[in-house]
């Protein structure tokens, strides 16, 4: 361990050393070197209950059967706040755990000692690293000074224009394909590519170091050369694509074959996974989380499996790590929902409120009529099917988070006793808060000083919200909104550093609303969820009403956005002046900015194939020579390239003459593509589709194409576990052998003999092409039969003029 008398730097990473039961802090110094500091630290669990039960528990925890497996446990009494609803602290038993790795075990032992129904546990779930850094007064990528043996924080996590650390980035790709072309960790390694991507804050050239396995005498020689290059580059961040599943396991296997330790960390860590693979259901989908191959002293970011990494890049991860208090490598493997939960936990700890381990808040009692009113969600208006010119889209940026902030919505502020509306004689003023955090805090303080009570009633539901106390959730989301707005101002072009940083915050704000109604959310309350939805409906109806007064018809509305068209025939400049008046008026009425999104040359709303009414989230629009497309096949990950290319070419046909011959030309293109398919001219690689695996091989009750793909993979010695996607081309939909109906993507891409003479199944792919074409042509009045007719459809002369 290296210690300097005084040195400034950034907090690079932090993790628990389970062997020595201490926290390890990694600092990236300004001089370029990286050092680690092993700091002893103990974790405290809090228990609330009746005094005599706490006495009994305290005596039990000092007995050998608790002390021996969990290490030394210390117990003391403390006065702590246990909820945001109660301002007064209560007595709790503080259980200090000297071995942080045993925290969960201690909590489970307390919970299972027979008095679980009488005891409430707190402070069990906060991430160990988050809590440790908070106690140190710093955060990931925070500026710190090491002076003698003390760590001194130098900045605040709330700073927007903080300097990015000059992290050196390296990418690793291991080429390891089996005989059937599938990239697998257990397949022979043919090549290792190490790409030096330079420093994050510099525009350095990328340098590839390619290690060919056959050019090295043995596994030890190949591994030693890789270690030499890694030491030479000395990266702070190691990027992989599917590294948790393929690259790191393949390198660990190489190290085992060589009889050498794998040295990718800055410590002696051998790359053993920090957690194992798991699967979980999320919004009706089975998702797989791979084993977490963490590095020590370096950040391993698996971009192939990181939603946050894909949306925000390295800069977005760093931004969110500072904001949430979670190390970047840990955060890259979590969902945005987990990040907002971490922010709520951090805010609660800063407030001095203990974090409950298990939520036990029941829903307030409601009668049937109240449930009917409350359980309605956001407002949707079916779109007017067809093609419309000069349509304006307006939307509220971060509507639901803004409602939380301006309406002060939080579990402890709902139906408070201090602002009971039954005491209102009609003189109370509107109780909404400013969106800016500092102004909202000042307004709350002013009301408290003046003992002023205002009115804040939830539309339709009759619930009320506190106007004298700043809500916990409002204090969480308002700074995120402000931070995102500040980053958007700095954005110069789409996709730049500032855009990536604001984009990850967008997804955090998207999730914060859902967590208010999530049954397992520690700080959730269904009444908050219902109040947000009620206000959103009221705001959208207000917007539509004001647009009507300004001479605009609403073609479509969906929760936080409206599509409107001028009914008075005004020119472009007059329309824009009208839109400005409308936005200003709505902003004044609802207290949340309404933003101009786009004015489209034309927009097509697609009908639902079953009912014929407008599909809520499917449309395509043309503006300034560019497309905006939502919901159709080319936006779906499972779509094959042939269908995607077909729709892109059809869009260009429509762009040239949307109200003339364009639809007919597009239909003829579909006819030609289907003929190509029948002639076998469409390559199999363009016909690969994706399906998510929900059951293990052989467990399917219906032998569909996905089941056939899994059976074929098993025959080839491959496996696609539940939660992942399997990709294949359909070659014989009606064949008796399920495994022979498809060819796996790996077979197609590697050109194995199994695809010799195979072509796409016309019976399967033709309906896909018709369906994709219908999505684009149905707004123009075309149905499936007309599309199938293609060039044989009779058209009038005017369509070609």
Secondary structure, 3 states (H helix, E strand, C coil): CCCCCEEEEEEEEEEEECCCCEEEEEEEECCCCEEEEEEECCEEEEEECCHHHHHHHHHHHCCHHHHHHHCCEEEEEEEEECCCCCCCCEEEEEEEECCHHHHHHHHHHHHCCCCHHHCEEECCCCCHHHHHHHHHCCCCCCEEEEECCEEEECCCCCCCCCCCCCCEEEEEEEECECCCCCECCCCCCCEEEEEEEEECCCCCCCEEEEEEHHHCCCHHHHHHHHHHHHHHHCCCEEEECCHHHHHHHHHHHHHHHHCCCCCCCCCCCCCCCCECCEEEEECCEEEEECCECCCCCCEEEECCCCHHHHHHHHHHHHHHHHHHCCCHHHHCCCCHHHHHHHHHHHHHHHHCECCECCCCCCCCCCCHHHHHHHCCCCCEECCCCEEEEEEEEEEECCHHHHHHHHCCCCCCCECCCCCCHHHCCCCCCECCCCCCHHHHHHHHHHHHHHCCCCECECCCCCCEECCCCCCHHHHHHHHHHHHHHHHHHHCCCCCCHHHHHHHHHHHHHHHHHHHHHCCCCCCCCHHHHHHHHHHHHHHHHHHHHHHHHCCEEEEEEECCEEEEEECCCCCHHHHHHHHHHHHHHHHHHHCCCEEEEEEEEEEEEEECCCCCCEEEEEEEEEECCEEEEECCHHHCCCCCHHHHHHHHHHHHHHHHCCCCCHHHHHHHHHHHHHHHHHCCCCCHHHHCEEEECCCCCCCCCCCCHHHHHHHHHHHCCCCCCCCCEEEEEECCCCCCCHHHCEEEHHHHHHCCHHHCCCCCCHHHHHHHHHHHHHHHHHHHCCCHHHHHHHHHCCCCHHHHC
